């Protein structure tokens, strides 16, 4: 469970963020149209993506998402343009103009290389699916249970078989995307007229719907359901008495799906924690008041760490309290709760009875159960799977030349060249003088 805010990251004004597959990189969209890539191990920025064609006032990034192979990033901007970036080459490979304002844009999980995107316009039309190429791509609108097109937002299931759609009428729909798009299930959330955010758990078995109501709704996901069976089952409602007068703005599952975290916008930086299975409120955690509310929560894919994006544009890192466990290095180490009287052991100068020497014993085989925790092999089912082969997990190190250092080195090179030329000239003059003196001495 997250307990404290351990760090704060600030780089311009952040408007949205997304983790890559393993959580080694964090992509953040900013208000000036730049996509900033953070290296999570060093907590430092490694790349900044910005189109050179952007002139004048830059459009803010409203949504950002990674492809499953970690090689592409899709971003929706406030000027109605959707860009697809090659993360390794640092170049735009596709630009979709006249898309309009989008509440979210993401890659479909059915293809790891990111050839299909799911676009969720904010106004005018329902969410739709299209290819990432600039031309010649057909748009397929996601079906709904309404007679007219209703705006909303859509996310892909873990394996890409289904697409979950939350619309502006408080309905969560399930669309089968394995073949021809067709509606298979539709659920109306009680006391809600707008679905503001959908969050899928890392393991793909749970789905959260954040609405304009007083409760956060969670569903169990059965992606292996056959035709005629419900994909979304067992709805659980999460509510908090301390937030009864506020609307929820963000929610997320941790990497293992054990808890549910929820936050409000335009209020204090408070995180409400529920038990996922029972819906029981566990605690309410307080963060820095400077955040002025939280607009997005993003849980780390494999660690018990989460990102809270404040309304002030700063990134707050939630994590567990650090607890030193020295027994992980030495199994014989014991932590003392109360003070104990120290009894000094005998040293080499104390009288000791003679001890019969024992023959050396053969080396015993190591028992895996007695190994320290740090030496035990651990397998994280959420860390990798069969599709985790050709995945870009980190960007190569790039050294940027410092103009001031380059100028200084050029001055030093010129100085060294001048000194070498002067030394060579002096040696030449000395050689000529010696030769001339020798010739003069021979004539005499």
Beta strands, then each sheet from edge to edge (+ up, - down):
strand 1: 4-9
strand 2: 14-19
strand 3: 25-30
strand 4: 35-39
strand 5: 44-49
strand 6: 61-66
strand 7: 72-77
strand 8: 82-86
strand 9: 91-96
strand 10: 102-107
strand 11: 116-121
strand 12: 128-131
strand 13: 140-141
strand 14: 152-156
strand 15: 162-167
strand 16: 171-176
strand 17: 182-188
strand 18: 195-200
strand 19: 206-211
strand 20: 216-221
strand 21: 232-238
strand 22: 248-253
strand 23: 259-264
strand 24: 270-275
strand 25: 281-286
strand 26: 294-299
strand 27: 305-310
strand 28: 315-319
sheet 1: 1+ 28- 27+ 26-
sheet 2: 2+ 3- 4+ 5-
sheet 3: 6+ 7- 8+ 9-
sheet 4: 10+ 11- 12+ 13-
sheet 5: 14+ 15- 16+ 17-
sheet 6: 18+ 19- 20+ 21-
sheet 7: 22+ 23- 24+ 25-
end
